[in-house]
Amino acid sequence: MRSGIVDDVIERALAEDLGTGDVTTEAIVPAGAEVVAAVVVKAAGVICGLAELLACVRALDPGAEMELLAADGDAIAAPPVTVARIRGRAQAVLSAERTALNVVQRMSGIATATRAYVDAVAGTGAEILDTRKTAPGLRAIDKRAVACGGGRNHRMGLDDAILIKDNHVAIAGGIVPAVEAARAAGPGLSVEVEVDDLGQLDEALAARADTILLDNMDPARLREAVARTDGRARLEASGGITLDTVRAVAETGVDTISIGALTPSVTALVVSLEVLPWQS
């Protein structure tokens, strides 16, 4: 994960919430008061984002501490479950509460969705990948949440690897010249090519692409693609794959399956922060 990105996300999120200050908390809560706050998961799912939750509080109270009762990636089957306790200044905990919960609920929702896909393909050998269809500015936490759920991060950004898509091919004049240009400009980088049909697959194989993305192919064509490739490149299936269809895709023999739905449409996991008076 790129250094400092998560800290920047948290800083901007807190600034968005606090503005010039938390007028309610500052009016009611004494500046020196301290509290213990329980982090309670109230729905079944996979918890993720506890470190980010603490970072939100520590941005306002550097001395805040957290006792972990569960770990990121743990499945919560029988809620409500207290997964952590935070100790710190009351004003900081209350002022950071909404931002902290927004982060942990979003990350836990993504991790939960990812785990469902990972479980659905268990035993097939196929890996679940994320995409760049993340919320603007939140890619670092969205992708860490996918990893919490057992998925694998694809590209963090456009500089991680070469992925030649249909528009690149159209401008280059074909798959072979696109791959040749990419290899010349980025030696040492992995080259992946998106193809829409088996004819394009043959072109990508002839160009010696490292990975071939099979876009919107049904299981029959995916099986044919696996047979034609015969191990000469890694194969990634993508496009319109749902929880109901992912197992059939995995059973075709593809290496990876990218699921765009993991990150843009998140159903947040219900998590609350329940504050009690400080106990020394």
FENFENHU-V276934 format. One record per backbone hydrogen bond with DSSP energy under -1.0 kcal/mol. NH is the residue of the N-H (numbers start at 1). CO is the residue of the C=O. If there is no record, write none. Layout:
NH:CO
NH:CO
//
This chain:
5:2
8:4
9:5
10:6
11:7
12:8
13:9
14:10
15:11
16:12
17:13
18:14
19:15
21:18
23:21
26:22
27:23
28:24
29:25
33:30
35:88
36:276
37:86
38:274
39:84
40:272
41:81
42:270
45:76
47:74
53:49
54:50
55:51
56:52
57:53
58:54
59:55
60:57
61:57
64:61
65:87
67:85
69:83
70:83
73:47
74:71
76:45
81:41
83:39
85:67
86:37
87:65
88:35
90:33
93:89
94:90
95:91
96:92
100:96
101:97
102:98
103:99
104:100
105:101
106:102
107:103
108:104
109:105
110:106
111:107
112:108
113:109
114:110
115:111
116:112
117:113
118:114
119:115
120:116
121:117
122:119
124:121
127:255
129:257
130:152
134:132
138:135
142:138
143:139
144:140
145:141
146:142
147:143
148:144
149:145
150:147
151:146
152:128
160:157
162:190
164:192
169:165
170:166
171:167
172:168
173:169
174:169
178:174
179:175
180:176
181:177
182:178
183:179
184:180
185:181
186:182
189:186
192:162
193:211
194:164
195:213
201:197
202:198
203:199
204:200
205:201
206:202
207:203
208:205
209:204
210:191
211:191
212:234
213:193
214:236
215:195
216:238
222:218
223:219
224:220
225:221
226:222
227:223
228:224
229:225
230:226
232:229
234:210
236:212
237:256
238:214
246:242
249:245
250:246
251:247
252:249
253:250
255:235
256:235
257:127
258:237
259:129
262:259
269:105
272:40
274:38
276:36
278:34
//
